[in-house]
C-alpha cells in the first residue's frame, strides 16, 4: 500500500537524519516506527482483564525509611 505523508520542515529533517543514521530509507524508517508503535499497544485480552481481580489489594506497600537501611561501611 502506498501512502502520502506531509511533514513540516523540522520534523522532516529529523526523520531524514534518523533514517540515514540507521541506514534506512525514509519510507522504511516510518514503516518501522508505525509497526513498533502499533505492536507496543496492549492487546484487547489484556485490557479486558483489567479490574477483574476483585477483592485483591494491590496498593503500594509502605516504604522503609532511610533509618531502617543497613549501616554503610566507609571504603
N, C-alpha and C positions, 0 to 999 in steps of 0.2 A: 504494500500500500504506500502510496506517495502522499505526503502531507506538506503543505506550505506553512512556514512559520515565520512570523515577523518579530524581530527583537530590536530593542533600542540599541543605539551605538555602543553604550557602555557594556551592556550585557553581551552583545555580540563579540566584543573584544575579549571579554572574559572567557566566553565559550570557546572561541578560536584558540586562545592561549592554553587552556586546559586540554583541549583536544590535541593540540600539537605536542604538548608536554607528554601526553600519554601515547603518542604515536597513532592516534586515531583520526579518522575523518570527522568533520563536524557532525555529519549525519550519524555515524556510528556512535560518537560520544553522546549525542542527545538520545538516541535509541537506548543505549546502555543506562543512562540516567533515568529515563522513564521506567524501564524494566526494573531497575533497582528500587525505585520509589514504590511501584505497584507491588512488588514482592515483599516489601517491608511492612505492608499493611497487615493487620491481624485478620485471620480467617473468620468467616461468619460463625463457624462452630465455636471458636474461642470466644467471640463476642457474645454469643448466646449463652455461654456458660457463666458469664459474669453475674454475680448476685445469686447464684444457685447454691451457695454454701450457707444456707440459713442456719442460724444458731452457732456459727463458728466465729470466735473472737479473733479478728485479725488486726487489732490495734498494735501500734509500735510499742515494743517493750520499754520499760523505764530504763533510762540511760544511767550508767555509773558516773560518779563524779571523779574528778582527777585525783582526789584524795584516796579513792579506793584503788587506784592504779598501783602497780608494784613500784618499789623504790628503784630509781635509776642508779646505775653504777658509773661513776666517772671514769673515763678511759684516759 
